[in-house]
Amino acid sequence: GSSIYQLAGSALAYLKKKSIPANPHNFKIWYEFFRGTNAKLKQVLQPLLQTNADFSEEQCAEIYAEFFGAKDYTAEMNSWSEEMDAVVREVSSVLSETGGG
């Protein structure tokens, strides 16, 4: 079987190749696809690979909700983005106070 690192590499390479944002939900979808243990997920995603179709944010939200239970993908991603922005601001503030930035 493939190692965790190989699976992660395959998922990230696919995200990059298709210009899909490498956020946690998109990564999880494609990691699980390349892992191959979820037959239903593979059945849904396989046609996208075969037709070389684009993978939109709307499709991501629908697929993630169906397979991993996120009810409100957009709100969840916005919340995550706001949390990351707060962390960056805090780190920047600390660095500027200590002369590190």
Backbone as CSV, one residue per row, in Angstrom:
resi,resn,N_x,N_y,N_z,CA_x,CA_y,CA_z,C_x,C_y,C_z
1,GLY,0.819,-1.199,0.000,0.000,0.000,0.000,0.853,1.249,0.000
2,SER,0.243,2.348,-0.314,0.942,3.631,-0.334,1.118,4.160,1.082
3,SER,2.218,4.860,1.294,2.442,5.469,2.602,1.611,6.743,2.723
4,ILE,1.476,7.214,3.933,0.762,8.464,4.191,1.388,9.587,3.376
5,TYR,2.714,9.607,3.301,3.411,10.666,2.573,3.142,10.598,1.076
6,GLN,3.097,9.389,0.532,2.788,9.230,-0.891,1.364,9.680,-1.192
7,LEU,0.426,9.308,-0.316,-0.970,9.710,-0.499,-1.117,11.221,-0.413
8,ALA,-0.463,11.808,0.583,-0.519,13.265,0.737,0.098,13.949,-0.471
9,GLY,1.215,13.422,-0.949,1.866,13.981,-2.126,0.984,13.894,-3.356
10,SER,0.309,12.771,-3.528,-0.604,12.605,-4.667,-1.756,13.594,-4.586
11,ALA,-2.323,13.741,-3.392,-3.440,14.680,-3.211,-2.994,16.108,-3.493
12,LEU,-1.860,16.517,-2.930,-1.371,17.883,-3.144,-0.998,18.131,-4.601
13,ALA,-0.402,17.141,-5.236,-0.038,17.286,-6.653,-1.292,17.462,-7.511
14,TYR,-2.338,16.711,-7.185,-3.575,16.826,-7.950,-4.202,18.203,-7.740
15,LEU,-4.222,18.679,-6.494,-4.771,20.010,-6.208,-4.027,21.070,-7.018
16,LYS,-2.714,20.965,-7.037,-1.902,21.939,-7.768,-2.157,21.842,-9.272
17,LYS,-2.171,20.625,-9.801,-2.370,20.411,-11.232,-3.699,21.003,-11.708
18,LYS,-4.743,20.852,-10.903,-6.074,21.308,-11.281,-6.375,22.729,-10.772
19,SER,-5.379,23.385,-10.153,-5.564,24.734,-9.579,-6.718,24.775,-8.579
20,ILE,-6.815,23.732,-7.791,-7.820,23.657,-6.732,-7.185,24.220,-5.465
21,PRO,-7.856,25.153,-4.770,-7.281,25.678,-3.529,-6.922,24.557,-2.556
22,ALA,-5.709,24.616,-2.022,-5.224,23.564,-1.121,-5.659,23.844,0.309
23,ASN,-6.977,23.872,0.531,-7.492,24.055,1.891,-7.744,22.671,2.511
24,PRO,-7.984,22.638,3.806,-8.129,21.330,4.472,-9.229,20.440,3.884
25,HIS,-10.352,21.016,3.486,-11.437,20.199,2.945,-11.074,19.596,1.596
26,ASN,-10.525,20.403,0.708,-10.136,19.878,-0.603,-9.060,18.805,-0.439
27,PHE,-8.114,19.052,0.453,-7.064,18.059,0.698,-7.672,16.750,1.196
28,LYS,-8.593,16.841,2.138,-9.206,15.629,2.707,-9.940,14.839,1.631
29,ILE,-10.686,15.516,0.781,-11.415,14.835,-0.289,-10.458,14.040,-1.165
30,TRP,-9.411,14.710,-1.630,-8.516,14.041,-2.581,-7.566,13.066,-1.899
31,TYR,-7.191,13.311,-0.653,-6.393,12.333,0.103,-7.186,11.029,0.211
32,GLU,-8.446,11.157,0.596,-9.289,9.963,0.745,-9.499,9.276,-0.599
33,PHE,-9.603,10.057,-1.671,-9.744,9.461,-2.996,-8.520,8.609,-3.328
34,PHE,-7.326,9.200,-3.164,-6.108,8.467,-3.508,-5.849,7.303,-2.542
35,ARG,-6.364,7.414,-1.323,-6.244,6.322,-0.354,-7.014,5.099,-0.851
36,GLY,-8.154,5.333,-1.507,-8.889,4.265,-2.166,-9.770,3.397,-1.303
37,THR,-9.977,3.761,-0.048,-10.771,2.905,0.834,-12.252,3.273,0.852
38,ASN,-12.614,4.413,0.276,-14.004,4.847,0.247,-14.527,4.673,-1.186
39,ALA,-15.158,3.533,-1.434,-15.598,3.186,-2.794,-16.611,4.189,-3.340
40,LYS,-17.505,4.674,-2.485,-18.523,5.610,-2.957,-17.889,6.946,-3.354
41,LEU,-16.942,7.422,-2.563,-16.240,8.665,-2.896,-15.491,8.498,-4.220
42,LYS,-14.830,7.377,-4.365,-14.089,7.098,-5.599,-15.039,7.077,-6.798
43,GLN,-16.209,6.512,-6.603,-17.208,6.433,-7.668,-17.668,7.835,-8.093
44,VAL,-17.777,8.756,-7.149,-18.196,10.125,-7.453,-17.073,10.907,-8.143
45,LEU,-15.842,10.710,-7.692,-14.722,11.507,-8.211,-14.096,10.954,-9.487
46,GLN,-14.183,9.663,-9.704,-13.544,9.047,-10.865,-13.940,9.724,-12.185
47,PRO,-15.236,10.038,-12.404,-15.596,10.712,-13.661,-14.898,12.066,-13.842
48,LEU,-14.629,12.777,-12.751,-13.915,14.052,-12.850,-12.503,13.839,-13.373
49,LEU,-11.883,12.765,-12.954,-10.541,12.455,-13.440,-10.572,12.046,-14.905
50,GLN,-11.539,11.235,-15.262,-11.614,10.703,-16.623,-11.968,11.771,-17.650
51,THR,-12.807,12.725,-17.268,-13.231,13.763,-18.212,-12.343,14.985,-18.141
52,ASN,-11.396,14.994,-17.192,-10.514,16.141,-16.991,-11.311,17.392,-16.647
53,ALA,-12.445,17.205,-15.974,-13.320,18.311,-15.597,-12.689,19.138,-14.481
54,ASP,-13.096,20.385,-14.427,-12.652,21.242,-13.323,-13.407,20.861,-12.062
55,PHE,-12.794,21.153,-10.934,-13.369,20.831,-9.630,-13.663,22.155,-8.934
56,SER,-14.914,22.589,-8.961,-15.285,23.903,-8.428,-15.443,23.880,-6.909
57,GLU,-15.449,25.076,-6.336,-15.679,25.185,-4.892,-17.063,24.644,-4.519
58,GLU,-18.038,24.850,-5.401,-19.388,24.346,-5.134,-19.380,22.814,-5.078
59,GLN,-18.674,22.202,-6.029,-18.569,20.747,-6.009,-17.870,20.282,-4.736
60,CYS,-16.820,20.986,-4.359,-16.092,20.622,-3.147,-17.025,20.653,-1.943
61,ALA,-17.790,21.728,-1.829,-18.704,21.867,-0.688,-19.714,20.729,-0.656
62,GLU,-20.273,20.407,-1.824,-21.266,19.333,-1.892,-20.653,17.977,-1.547
63,ILE,-19.507,17.694,-2.113,-18.853,16.407,-1.880,-18.395,16.306,-0.428
64,TYR,-17.802,17.381,0.098,-17.354,17.343,1.482,-18.541,17.121,2.417
65,ALA,-19.630,17.843,2.183,-20.819,17.703,3.036,-21.368,16.285,2.976
66,GLU,-21.399,15.720,1.766,-21.948,14.372,1.605,-21.106,13.320,2.306
67,PHE,-19.781,13.428,2.178,-18.912,12.367,2.681,-18.324,12.625,4.062
68,PHE,-18.205,13.898,4.449,-17.535,14.199,5.717,-18.381,15.035,6.665
69,GLY,-19.605,15.376,6.261,-20.574,15.949,7.179,-20.536,17.435,7.440
70,ALA,-19.785,18.229,6.701,-19.785,19.682,6.927,-21.085,20.249,6.379
71,LYS,-21.884,20.839,7.247,-23.174,21.367,6.828,-23.037,22.694,6.100
72,ASP,-22.157,23.540,6.581,-22.004,24.859,5.973,-20.542,25.108,5.671
73,TYR,-20.103,24.600,4.553,-18.703,24.657,4.143,-18.178,26.097,4.083
74,THR,-18.939,26.991,3.450,-18.481,28.375,3.273,-18.281,29.055,4.624
75,ALA,-19.237,28.920,5.519,-19.115,29.532,6.837,-17.929,28.942,7.594
76,GLU,-17.742,27.640,7.481,-16.632,26.981,8.169,-15.290,27.494,7.638
77,MET,-15.175,27.628,6.309,-13.927,28.117,5.721,-13.688,29.574,6.085
78,ASN,-14.750,30.382,6.115,-14.595,31.777,6.505,-14.123,31.876,7.950
79,SER,-14.675,31.052,8.813,-14.265,31.036,10.212,-12.802,30.644,10.337
80,TRP,-12.406,29.606,9.600,-11.020,29.147,9.627,-10.091,30.254,9.131
81,SER,-10.486,30.937,8.066,-9.688,32.022,7.494,-9.543,33.163,8.504
82,GLU,-10.621,33.510,9.183,-10.570,34.567,10.193,-9.638,34.184,11.341
83,GLU,-9.677,32.924,11.754,-8.793,32.460,12.823,-7.328,32.574,12.397
84,MET,-7.029,32.186,11.160,-5.655,32.270,10.657,-5.203,33.732,10.566
85,ASP,-6.102,34.619,10.122,-5.780,36.047,10.053,-5.436,36.584,11.441
86,ALA,-6.199,36.172,12.449,-5.950,36.620,13.821,-4.597,36.135,14.312
87,VAL,-4.250,34.890,14.000,-2.954,34.340,14.407,-1.820,35.116,13.735
88,VAL,-1.961,35.388,12.451,-0.929,36.133,11.726,-0.767,37.534,12.319
89,ARG,-1.875,38.201,12.604,-1.802,39.547,13.209,-1.100,39.500,14.561
90,GLU,-1.428,38.486,15.363,-0.829,38.365,16.692,0.674,38.115,16.585
91,VAL,1.067,37.215,15.708,2.489,36.917,15.534,3.217,38.154,15.018
92,SER,2.617,38.860,14.059,3.229,40.075,13.516,3.400,41.122,14.603
93,SER,2.411,41.244,15.458,2.455,42.212,16.550,3.588,41.878,17.517
94,VAL,3.696,40.621,17.884,4.747,40.185,18.807,6.113,40.421,18.174
95,LEU,6.258,40.088,16.904,7.545,40.285,16.225,7.922,41.764,16.172
96,SER,6.951,42.628,15.873,7.279,44.048,15.799,7.620,44.610,17.170
97,GLU,6.979,44.110,18.231,7.285,44.564,19.587,8.670,44.117,20.032
98,THR,9.101,42.955,19.550,10.393,42.428,19.969,11.512,42.789,18.976
99,GLY,11.133,43.498,17.919,12.125,43.898,16.934,12.454,42.807,15.946
100,GLY,11.634,41.756,15.878,11.902,40.657,14.984,11.243,40.797,13.620
101,GLY,10.506,41.886,13.396,9.800,41.963,12.128,9.802,43.257,11.518
